[in-house]
């Protein structure tokens, strides 16, 4: 809905069912996958099949939530957001989100292709940066770029969704032009680092992307056996010397962790002894 509010009417799209999830677009945090709350609208033919609550309902189908109105405490937040923004403000937010995504896509076009752009090269409120070709040219994966972005002071955009080995950037209407430019400059600088791996200046398994993120402990250690400087690791762009976020932990082997599970609970023998 971040690309639709005030500019389109979902009820006229022809769908039989529409769920308006309130997260993100309507001021509800997206953490934890939701909360999945908001109106579910259906065409007249489906009204007899709507679920109800234990106290009643359209057809007494039964409850789908323990509370009659679901997570009702969330709803006043979205209501107040809409009231304070007003119709014009909500439409402006949509237009700003679309403009921001297209700005990022256009600025990065020569460095990272955008998937699913329209025939004229435009996108909606997000742009999917295609990093898949880098696996063949230099072994760099989208995860490596995501980790390296931490050194530049960014939490990475959505990784490998909806397309594996891509970054989906959703700037929304909230970011200033200066912040958009800061992100774009970081992505361009990272592409320059990737080029050095492609040209053989840095080995595919020993470069700033594969070792990212760089913690202060790793940079201050006595040994440094990497083909790039500590300064490049920590301050790849000059502005980071003024404002720097220091990652607290380095890279973990995600694949190893997925394949070698360990239980953090107490052993069963301890229960037996009780």
N, C-alpha and C positions, 0 to 999 in steps of 0.2 A: 504493500500500500504506500510505501514511501515515494513511489513514482506515480501514484494514482489519485491521492486525496486532492480534491478540488479541481481535478482535470478530467476525471472519468467517472462513470457510474457503473460499478460492478453488477448491479441489479439488471442492467441492460445487456450484459455480455451473453446471456442465454444459458447460463449454468443452472442446474437444478438445486444445487446446494452451495452455499457460500459461508465460509467461516472467517470472520473478521478477527484475527488474533491481534490483541492490543499491544504486543511487545514491540519495542523499538519505535515504530512510527507514532504510536500514541503514548509515548513517554513511560512505558513500562520496561524495566531492565530485562535484558535478554539472557542473563546468566542462568545456567542450569537448564537451558532449553525452553524457557518460557517466561513467566508462567502462561500456560495455554488457556487463556480465558478471553472471552469475547462472544458476541452474538453469533449464532448459527442460523442463517436464514434459508428458507426452503420455498419452493413453489407451492401453490395451493394444493396440488395433487398429493404432496407428501405430508401435508399437515396431519392427517390421521395417524401417521406412523411416528410422529415425534415422541420422544420419551418424556415422561413426566416425573414428578417426585412422589414420594410415598403418600403425600397429602393430596395428591390429585394429578392433574396433567391432562393434556389434550385427549389422549386415549387410554390413560391409566397404564401405559406401557411399563412403567417402573422407572426408578431413579438411575442416573448415570453419575451422580455425585452425592457425597455424604451430606452436602449442604444444599438447600433449595436453589441458591443463586451461585453455586460454585465458589470460587475465590472472590467473594464480593468485596473484600477490603481493597482489592486492586482497582475496582471500577471508578471510585471517586477521583483517583489520580488522573485517569484518562479524561473523565468528564471535566475536571477543572482545567486540564491542558487545552481541551477544545474550546472551553468558554473563554479562557484568557487569550488564546490565539485568535479566535474569531475566524470566520470563513476566509477572509482575505489573507490572514496570517497563515492558515493551514495550506492554502494554495501556494503561497510564497515559499513555504518550507519545502513543498514538493518540487517546485521549480528550482530552488537552490540545490536540492539533493541531485536532481538530474544534471544540472549544470556542473556541479562539482565532480560527478563521476565522469562526465564527458571531458572535462578539463584534464583529469588525470589520464584518461585513456588517450587523448590527443597528444599530451606532452610526452607520454611514454611510448608512443606508437613506433618510433624508430629503435626502441630498445627491447620492448616486450610486446608481442602481438596481443590483441584483445580478441578473445573468443566470442562468438555469437553476436557480433556487432551487426547492425542493419546494413543494407546495401550502400547507404551513404556513410557508413562508418560510425554511426551513433549508437549509444547504449541508453539504458534507462537509468536506474539509480545505483547501479553497480557495474563494475567492469572486471571481467575475469582475465587476468594476465597469464598468458600461456608460457610456462617455463619448461614444458615437456621436451623441446628440442635440445635443451642444454645437457640432458642426460647422455645423449650420444656424442655431443661435441667436446664435453669436458668432465662429465660425471657429476656435475652440480645438479642437485635436486631442489625442489621448492622448499623442502624442509631446511636446507642449508641457507637459503635466502631468508627464510623466516627467523632462523637463529641469528644470522648476521644483522638483521634489522634491530635486534636488541642492543647491539653495540652502538647503533646510531640513535638509540633512544626511542624505539618504537616497539609496541606490541604488534606482532605480525597480524595482517588481515586473515580472513578465513583460509585455512590451508587444505588443499586437496578436496574441496567441495564447491560446486557439484561435479567437478572434473578432477581426477587424480593428477597430482603434480602441477597444480596451478595455485594462484593466489586470487581470491575474490575480494576486491576492494569495494567497500561500501562507505564512502565518506559521510553520507547523510547531509543534512543541512547545517550541522553543528560546527563544522571546522572552518576556520578562517582561511583566507587566501594564503596567508603567511605559513600556516600549518600545512596546507596542501602542498605548497612549494617545498617546504622542508622535507616532506615525505617523498616527493618527486625527485628532489636532489639526492636523497639517500638511495633511491632505487637506481638512479642513473650512475651514481658512484659505485654501487654494488655491481652493476653491469660492467663497469670498467674493470673491477676486480675479476669478474668472470672471464673477461677477455684475456687477462694475463694467464689464467689457467688454460684457456683454449690455445694460446700461443706457446705454451710451455715454459713461460717465465716462472710459474709456480707449479709444483707437482699436483696431480689431481687429488692426492690424499694428504697433502700438506700445504694448506693455504688458509687465508683468513676465513673463508666460508666454512670449510670442514672443521675448523677448530672453534668456531663461534658457538656461543658467546664467550667473550674474554672477561674473566673475573679479575679483580684487583690482585688476588692471590696468585693467579697464574702469571700475571705480568711482573710481579715483584719478586718472583722466585729467582734463585741464583742462576739456574740453567735456562737457556733460551736457544733451542735448536731448530727454529723455524726460519724459512727463507724470506720472511718479511719482518719489519721492525715492530717493536713493542708500541711505538707511537702510532703506526698505522693500525695496529690491532685495536687500540683504545680510542684514538682520535682520527678516524678516517676522513672527517671533514673538520675544518678549523673551528666552526661554531660550537663543537662539542667541548672545546676547552673552556667555554664560558658556562655551559649548562650540560652536565654529564650524568646520565643514569648508569649506575654500575650494576651489572647482573650479579646476583648473589651466588649463582651456581653455574658450572659449565655444562657441556653437553653430556647427556646420558644416552646409552645405547637402547633406543626404544625397542628395536627388534629383539635384542637379547632379553629384555624385560618381559616382552610378550611371550617369548618361548620358554622362559625359565622362571616360572612363577615360584614365589616363596611366600609361605604363610607367616604373618606377623603375630598370630595368636599363640597362646601358650600351648604346649604339647598335650595330647590327650592323656598321657600318663599322669600329668599333674591333677587332672580331674579324678583319676582313679585313686590317687593318694588321699584325696579329700573324703 
